[in-house]
Amino acid sequence: MKVHFDEKADAVYLRLDESSIVDSEEVRPGIVLDFNERDEVVGIEILRVKQRVPLADLRQMQFEVA
């Protein structure tokens, strides 16, 4: 999985695998899912991140594996 934060675009993109994207759908305002040919979610884009998480410093992310 890859995570990319574009500060200028104010967006976070989570790429779950490297399969080709064949379709995208905005499931909520500012939340876009990318799908592969098997209709599996392979990417998640979150727009207007600073409005959604105003105090977040996205340059330093922490991940928890359960």
PDB file as gemmi writes it, atoms N, CA and C in Angstrom:
CRYST1    1.000    1.000    1.000  90.00  90.00  90.00 P 1                      
ATOM      1  N   MET A   1       0.854  -1.175   0.000  1.00  0.00           N  
ATOM      2  CA  MET A   1       0.000   0.000   0.000  1.00  0.00           C  
ATOM      3  C   MET A   1       0.895   1.232   0.000  1.00  0.00           C  
ATOM      4  N   LYS A   2       0.490   2.217  -0.771  1.00  0.00           N  
ATOM      5  CA  LYS A   2       1.208   3.487  -0.830  1.00  0.00           C  
ATOM      6  C   LYS A   2       0.257   4.603  -0.406  1.00  0.00           C  
ATOM      7  N   VAL A   3       0.796   5.578   0.318  1.00  0.00           N  
ATOM      8  CA  VAL A   3       0.026   6.746   0.728  1.00  0.00           C  
ATOM      9  C   VAL A   3       0.747   7.976   0.212  1.00  0.00           C  
ATOM     10  N   HIS A   4      -0.007   8.859  -0.444  1.00  0.00           N  
ATOM     11  CA  HIS A   4       0.579  10.086  -0.985  1.00  0.00           C  
ATOM     12  C   HIS A   4      -0.257  11.269  -0.511  1.00  0.00           C  
ATOM     13  N   PHE A   5       0.409  12.263   0.082  1.00  0.00           N  
ATOM     14  CA  PHE A   5      -0.263  13.502   0.472  1.00  0.00           C  
ATOM     15  C   PHE A   5       0.233  14.614  -0.429  1.00  0.00           C  
ATOM     16  N   ASP A   6      -0.693  15.243  -1.139  1.00  0.00           N  
ATOM     17  CA  ASP A   6      -0.377  16.375  -1.991  1.00  0.00           C  
ATOM     18  C   ASP A   6      -0.852  17.632  -1.266  1.00  0.00           C  
ATOM     19  N   GLU A   7       0.101  18.331  -0.665  1.00  0.00           N  
ATOM     20  CA  GLU A   7      -0.261  19.496   0.140  1.00  0.00           C  
ATOM     21  C   GLU A   7      -0.888  20.603  -0.712  1.00  0.00           C  
ATOM     22  N   LYS A   8      -0.373  20.799  -1.908  1.00  0.00           N  
ATOM     23  CA  LYS A   8      -0.907  21.846  -2.785  1.00  0.00           C  
ATOM     24  C   LYS A   8      -2.354  21.540  -3.194  1.00  0.00           C  
ATOM     25  N   ALA A   9      -2.646  20.275  -3.506  1.00  0.00           N  
ATOM     26  CA  ALA A   9      -4.005  19.870  -3.889  1.00  0.00           C  
ATOM     27  C   ALA A   9      -4.883  19.612  -2.674  1.00  0.00           C  
ATOM     28  N   ASP A  10      -4.278  19.558  -1.481  1.00  0.00           N  
ATOM     29  CA  ASP A  10      -4.998  19.260  -0.230  1.00  0.00           C  
ATOM     30  C   ASP A  10      -5.740  17.932  -0.343  1.00  0.00           C  
ATOM     31  N   ALA A  11      -4.987  16.899  -0.739  1.00  0.00           N  
ATOM     32  CA  ALA A  11      -5.588  15.584  -0.962  1.00  0.00           C  
ATOM     33  C   ALA A  11      -4.650  14.477  -0.490  1.00  0.00           C  
ATOM     34  N   VAL A  12      -5.259  13.394  -0.024  1.00  0.00           N  
ATOM     35  CA  VAL A  12      -4.521  12.180   0.340  1.00  0.00           C  
ATOM     36  C   VAL A  12      -5.003  11.077  -0.582  1.00  0.00           C  
ATOM     37  N   TYR A  13      -4.045  10.289  -1.101  1.00  0.00           N  
ATOM     38  CA  TYR A  13      -4.400   9.168  -1.956  1.00  0.00           C  
ATOM     39  C   TYR A  13      -3.785   7.900  -1.386  1.00  0.00           C  
ATOM     40  N   LEU A  14      -4.614   6.898  -1.138  1.00  0.00           N  
ATOM     41  CA  LEU A  14      -4.158   5.590  -0.677  1.00  0.00           C  
ATOM     42  C   LEU A  14      -4.290   4.625  -1.842  1.00  0.00           C  
ATOM     43  N   ARG A  15      -3.174   4.073  -2.282  1.00  0.00           N  
ATOM     44  CA  ARG A  15      -3.181   3.096  -3.377  1.00  0.00           C  
ATOM     45  C   ARG A  15      -3.020   1.721  -2.756  1.00  0.00           C  
ATOM     46  N   LEU A  16      -4.034   0.893  -2.879  1.00  0.00           N  
ATOM     47  CA  LEU A  16      -4.064  -0.396  -2.194  1.00  0.00           C  
ATOM     48  C   LEU A  16      -3.333  -1.495  -2.948  1.00  0.00           C  
ATOM     49  N   ASP A  17      -3.311  -1.412  -4.281  1.00  0.00           N  
ATOM     50  CA  ASP A  17      -2.504  -2.348  -5.077  1.00  0.00           C  
ATOM     51  C   ASP A  17      -2.201  -1.704  -6.420  1.00  0.00           C  
ATOM     52  N   GLU A  18      -1.458  -2.399  -7.256  1.00  0.00           N  
ATOM     53  CA  GLU A  18      -0.990  -1.818  -8.509  1.00  0.00           C  
ATOM     54  C   GLU A  18      -1.832  -2.209  -9.731  1.00  0.00           C  
ATOM     55  N   SER A  19      -2.993  -2.818  -9.527  1.00  0.00           N  
ATOM     56  CA  SER A  19      -3.817  -3.177 -10.682  1.00  0.00           C  
ATOM     57  C   SER A  19      -4.352  -1.922 -11.364  1.00  0.00           C  
ATOM     58  N   SER A  20      -4.718  -2.057 -12.626  1.00  0.00           N  
ATOM     59  CA  SER A  20      -5.189  -0.924 -13.423  1.00  0.00           C  
ATOM     60  C   SER A  20      -6.536  -0.412 -12.919  1.00  0.00           C  
ATOM     61  N   ILE A  21      -6.669   0.892 -12.933  1.00  0.00           N  
ATOM     62  CA  ILE A  21      -7.925   1.530 -12.551  1.00  0.00           C  
ATOM     63  C   ILE A  21      -8.804   1.631 -13.791  1.00  0.00           C  
ATOM     64  N   VAL A  22     -10.022   1.093 -13.700  1.00  0.00           N  
ATOM     65  CA  VAL A  22     -10.941   1.140 -14.837  1.00  0.00           C  
ATOM     66  C   VAL A  22     -12.167   2.005 -14.567  1.00  0.00           C  
ATOM     67  N   ASP A  23     -12.401   2.362 -13.302  1.00  0.00           N  
ATOM     68  CA  ASP A  23     -13.561   3.170 -12.970  1.00  0.00           C  
ATOM     69  C   ASP A  23     -13.309   3.871 -11.645  1.00  0.00           C  
ATOM     70  N   SER A  24     -13.958   5.001 -11.456  1.00  0.00           N  
ATOM     71  CA  SER A  24     -13.889   5.753 -10.204  1.00  0.00           C  
ATOM     72  C   SER A  24     -15.288   6.214  -9.847  1.00  0.00           C  
ATOM     73  N   GLU A  25     -15.520   6.337  -8.544  1.00  0.00           N  
ATOM     74  CA  GLU A  25     -16.842   6.787  -8.091  1.00  0.00           C  
ATOM     75  C   GLU A  25     -16.672   7.651  -6.851  1.00  0.00           C  
ATOM     76  N   GLU A  26     -17.302   8.827  -6.874  1.00  0.00           N  
ATOM     77  CA  GLU A  26     -17.321   9.679  -5.688  1.00  0.00           C  
ATOM     78  C   GLU A  26     -18.457   9.184  -4.799  1.00  0.00           C  
ATOM     79  N   VAL A  27     -18.107   8.505  -3.713  1.00  0.00           N  
ATOM     80  CA  VAL A  27     -19.107   7.865  -2.857  1.00  0.00           C  
ATOM     81  C   VAL A  27     -19.678   8.823  -1.816  1.00  0.00           C  
ATOM     82  N   ARG A  28     -18.957   9.850  -1.491  1.00  0.00           N  
ATOM     83  CA  ARG A  28     -19.394  10.950  -0.631  1.00  0.00           C  
ATOM     84  C   ARG A  28     -18.700  12.192  -1.169  1.00  0.00           C  
ATOM     85  N   PRO A  29     -19.187  13.367  -0.845  1.00  0.00           N  
ATOM     86  CA  PRO A  29     -18.491  14.560  -1.335  1.00  0.00           C  
ATOM     87  C   PRO A  29     -17.014  14.550  -0.910  1.00  0.00           C  
ATOM     88  N   GLY A  30     -16.123  14.562  -1.893  1.00  0.00           N  
ATOM     89  CA  GLY A  30     -14.700  14.595  -1.621  1.00  0.00           C  
ATOM     90  C   GLY A  30     -14.053  13.259  -1.309  1.00  0.00           C  
ATOM     91  N   ILE A  31     -14.786  12.157  -1.434  1.00  0.00           N  
ATOM     92  CA  ILE A  31     -14.247  10.811  -1.213  1.00  0.00           C  
ATOM     93  C   ILE A  31     -14.448  10.017  -2.503  1.00  0.00           C  
ATOM     94  N   VAL A  32     -13.338   9.661  -3.146  1.00  0.00           N  
ATOM     95  CA  VAL A  32     -13.395   8.983  -4.438  1.00  0.00           C  
ATOM     96  C   VAL A  32     -12.745   7.615  -4.326  1.00  0.00           C  
ATOM     97  N   LEU A  33     -13.459   6.589  -4.781  1.00  0.00           N  
ATOM     98  CA  LEU A  33     -12.924   5.234  -4.811  1.00  0.00           C  
ATOM     99  C   LEU A  33     -12.551   4.880  -6.240  1.00  0.00           C  
ATOM    100  N   ASP A  34     -11.393   4.248  -6.408  1.00  0.00           N  
ATOM    101  CA  ASP A  34     -10.958   3.750  -7.711  1.00  0.00           C  
ATOM    102  C   ASP A  34     -11.121   2.236  -7.728  1.00  0.00           C  
ATOM    103  N   PHE A  35     -11.628   1.700  -8.846  1.00  0.00           N  
ATOM    104  CA  PHE A  35     -11.916   0.269  -8.976  1.00  0.00           C  
ATOM    105  C   PHE A  35     -11.097  -0.341 -10.101  1.00  0.00           C  
ATOM    106  N   ASN A  36     -10.740  -1.628  -9.943  1.00  0.00           N  
ATOM    107  CA  ASN A  36     -10.066  -2.365 -11.013  1.00  0.00           C  
ATOM    108  C   ASN A  36     -11.098  -3.123 -11.839  1.00  0.00           C  
ATOM    109  N   GLU A  37     -10.613  -3.954 -12.763  1.00  0.00           N  
ATOM    110  CA  GLU A  37     -11.512  -4.687 -13.670  1.00  0.00           C  
ATOM    111  C   GLU A  37     -12.376  -5.726 -12.952  1.00  0.00           C  
ATOM    112  N   ARG A  38     -12.006  -6.118 -11.737  1.00  0.00           N  
ATOM    113  CA  ARG A  38     -12.806  -7.074 -10.952  1.00  0.00           C  
ATOM    114  C   ARG A  38     -13.745  -6.359  -9.977  1.00  0.00           C  
ATOM    115  N   ASP A  39     -13.878  -5.020 -10.143  1.00  0.00           N  
ATOM    116  CA  ASP A  39     -14.739  -4.187  -9.304  1.00  0.00           C  
ATOM    117  C   ASP A  39     -14.265  -4.148  -7.856  1.00  0.00           C  
ATOM    118  N   GLU A  40     -12.964  -4.319  -7.659  1.00  0.00           N  
ATOM    119  CA  GLU A  40     -12.362  -4.220  -6.331  1.00  0.00           C  
ATOM    120  C   GLU A  40     -11.815  -2.810  -6.124  1.00  0.00           C  
ATOM    121  N   VAL A  41     -11.907  -2.299  -4.903  1.00  0.00           N  
ATOM    122  CA  VAL A  41     -11.360  -0.981  -4.600  1.00  0.00           C  
ATOM    123  C   VAL A  41      -9.841  -1.086  -4.559  1.00  0.00           C  
ATOM    124  N   VAL A  42      -9.176  -0.278  -5.387  1.00  0.00           N  
ATOM    125  CA  VAL A  42      -7.710  -0.296  -5.431  1.00  0.00           C  
ATOM    126  C   VAL A  42      -7.107   1.056  -5.051  1.00  0.00           C  
ATOM    127  N   GLY A  43      -7.950   2.067  -4.880  1.00  0.00           N  
ATOM    128  CA  GLY A  43      -7.463   3.376  -4.485  1.00  0.00           C  
ATOM    129  C   GLY A  43      -8.549   4.179  -3.798  1.00  0.00           C  
ATOM    130  N   ILE A  44      -8.123   5.030  -2.876  1.00  0.00           N  
ATOM    131  CA  ILE A  44      -9.048   5.892  -2.148  1.00  0.00           C  
ATOM    132  C   ILE A  44      -8.451   7.292  -2.130  1.00  0.00           C  
ATOM    133  N   GLU A  45      -9.206   8.270  -2.626  1.00  0.00           N  
ATOM    134  CA  GLU A  45      -8.749   9.653  -2.613  1.00  0.00           C  
ATOM    135  C   GLU A  45      -9.641  10.454  -1.669  1.00  0.00           C  
ATOM    136  N   ILE A  46      -9.005  11.226  -0.808  1.00  0.00           N  
ATOM    137  CA  ILE A  46      -9.717  12.085   0.133  1.00  0.00           C  
ATOM    138  C   ILE A  46      -9.328  13.520  -0.188  1.00  0.00           C  
ATOM    139  N   LEU A  47     -10.306  14.317  -0.603  1.00  0.00           N  
ATOM    140  CA  LEU A  47     -10.075  15.708  -0.974  1.00  0.00           C  
ATOM    141  C   LEU A  47     -10.407  16.636   0.192  1.00  0.00           C  
ATOM    142  N   ARG A  48      -9.860  17.838   0.151  1.00  0.00           N  
ATOM    143  CA  ARG A  48     -10.079  18.850   1.204  1.00  0.00           C  
ATOM    144  C   ARG A  48      -9.716  18.292   2.585  1.00  0.00           C  
ATOM    145  N   VAL A  49      -8.551  17.699   2.672  1.00  0.00           N  
ATOM    146  CA  VAL A  49      -8.106  17.045   3.907  1.00  0.00           C  
ATOM    147  C   VAL A  49      -8.028  18.038   5.068  1.00  0.00           C  
ATOM    148  N   LYS A  50      -7.538  19.229   4.818  1.00  0.00           N  
ATOM    149  CA  LYS A  50      -7.375  20.210   5.900  1.00  0.00           C  
ATOM    150  C   LYS A  50      -8.709  20.617   6.515  1.00  0.00           C  
ATOM    151  N   GLN A  51      -9.787  20.566   5.735  1.00  0.00           N  
ATOM    152  CA  GLN A  51     -11.115  20.852   6.279  1.00  0.00           C  
ATOM    153  C   GLN A  51     -11.631  19.677   7.101  1.00  0.00           C  
ATOM    154  N   ARG A  52     -11.260  18.475   6.720  1.00  0.00           N  
ATOM    155  CA  ARG A  52     -11.754  17.271   7.390  1.00  0.00           C  
ATOM    156  C   ARG A  52     -10.981  16.968   8.666  1.00  0.00           C  
ATOM    157  N   VAL A  53      -9.684  17.268   8.644  1.00  0.00           N  
ATOM    158  CA  VAL A  53      -8.816  16.990   9.787  1.00  0.00           C  
ATOM    159  C   VAL A  53      -7.955  18.240  10.001  1.00  0.00           C  
ATOM    160  N   PRO A  54      -8.539  19.292  10.574  1.00  0.00           N  
ATOM    161  CA  PRO A  54      -7.861  20.585  10.588  1.00  0.00           C  
ATOM    162  C   PRO A  54      -6.543  20.621  11.359  1.00  0.00           C  
ATOM    163  N   LEU A  55      -6.352  19.775  12.334  1.00  0.00           N  
ATOM    164  CA  LEU A  55      -5.128  19.817  13.134  1.00  0.00           C  
ATOM    165  C   LEU A  55      -4.114  18.763  12.724  1.00  0.00           C  
ATOM    166  N   ALA A  56      -4.415  18.009  11.700  1.00  0.00           N  
ATOM    167  CA  ALA A  56      -3.541  16.902  11.299  1.00  0.00           C  
ATOM    168  C   ALA A  56      -2.268  17.417  10.646  1.00  0.00           C  
ATOM    169  N   ASP A  57      -1.148  16.815  11.017  1.00  0.00           N  
ATOM    170  CA  ASP A  57       0.103  17.055  10.315  1.00  0.00           C  
ATOM    171  C   ASP A  57       0.345  15.819   9.473  1.00  0.00           C  
ATOM    172  N   LEU A  58      -0.040  15.869   8.213  1.00  0.00           N  
ATOM    173  CA  LEU A  58      -0.013  14.696   7.351  1.00  0.00           C  
ATOM    174  C   LEU A  58       1.385  14.345   6.863  1.00  0.00           C  
ATOM    175  N   ARG A  59       2.367  15.155   7.209  1.00  0.00           N  
ATOM    176  CA  ARG A  59       3.740  14.815   6.834  1.00  0.00           C  
ATOM    177  C   ARG A  59       4.291  13.713   7.727  1.00  0.00           C  
ATOM    178  N   GLN A  60       3.648  13.488   8.858  1.00  0.00           N  
ATOM    179  CA  GLN A  60       4.086  12.438   9.777  1.00  0.00           C  
ATOM    180  C   GLN A  60       2.881  11.574  10.121  1.00  0.00           C  
ATOM    181  N   MET A  61       2.742  10.466   9.411  1.00  0.00           N  
ATOM    182  CA  MET A  61       1.608   9.566   9.626  1.00  0.00           C  
ATOM    183  C   MET A  61       2.052   8.369  10.450  1.00  0.00           C  
ATOM    184  N   GLN A  62       1.115   7.872  11.236  1.00  0.00           N  
ATOM    185  CA  GLN A  62       1.371   6.655  12.019  1.00  0.00           C  
ATOM    186  C   GLN A  62       0.374   5.600  11.598  1.00  0.00           C  
ATOM    187  N   PHE A  63       0.863   4.368  11.489  1.00  0.00           N  
ATOM    188  CA  PHE A  63       0.001   3.260  11.100  1.00  0.00           C  
ATOM    189  C   PHE A  63       0.005   2.221  12.206  1.00  0.00           C  
ATOM    190  N   GLU A  64      -1.156   1.649  12.419  1.00  0.00           N  
ATOM    191  CA  GLU A  64      -1.303   0.626  13.445  1.00  0.00           C  
ATOM    192  C   GLU A  64      -1.757  -0.668  12.766  1.00  0.00           C  
ATOM    193  N   VAL A  65      -1.051  -1.719  13.027  1.00  0.00           N  
ATOM    194  CA  VAL A  65      -1.399  -3.027  12.486  1.00  0.00           C  
ATOM    195  C   VAL A  65      -1.970  -3.857  13.621  1.00  0.00           C  
ATOM    196  N   ALA A  66      -3.190  -4.353  13.418  1.00  0.00           N  
ATOM    197  CA  ALA A  66      -3.833  -5.136  14.484  1.00  0.00           C  
ATOM    198  C   ALA A  66      -3.856  -6.596  14.107  1.00  0.00           C  
TER     199      ALA A  66                                                      
END                                                                             
